[in-house]
Amino acid sequence: MKRYKFGDVCSRLSSGKSIRATKIQDDGDYPVIGGNGLRGYTETFNFDGECAVIGRQGAACGNVRFHSGKAYMTEHAIVAIANECNDSHYLAYRLSMMHLGRLSAQSAQPGLSVKTLSRQEVDLPSLKEQEQVVAVLGTLDAKIEANAKLNGYLAA
């Protein structure tokens, strides 16, 4: 394990862009991803790839999820793409264990800044070890998701 500043292990660490509420629908070509996850769908995208998505504002700021594919990332989400020496999916797993909400500004509307996040120290293994962890945890995540779908079908 080696310790890094989080900003040094990312090729991109920035907020998404605003989108008008009228552009967000119940269905569409691309998911709209905000700080708390899926907000709906739209006909355009501003992201294509793999990243950790970190909630930037609100009561759930600091929550982390992984995204792969095309999407519209809103201004309420921080997009973290690993550099060539790291794995974005691993970063999402690692960040989810760091309780990032504790870093939010203490105000009526909690918020997490990109600058604050970029200065956080994170211990990371080699890229090969990161990929091994992602393979194991990814398999477990897929099983959990399949079980959740099955439970939904059974409940219906």
Secondary structure, DSSP 8 states (H G I E B T S, - for coil): -EEEEGGGGEEEEEE-----GGG-BSS-SEEEEETTEEEEEES--SEEEEEEEEE-BSTTTT-EEEEEEEEEE-TTEEEEEE-TTS-HHHHHHHHHTS-GGGGSBSSSS-B--HHHHHT-EEEE--HHHHHHHHHHHHHHHHHHHHHHHHHHHHH-
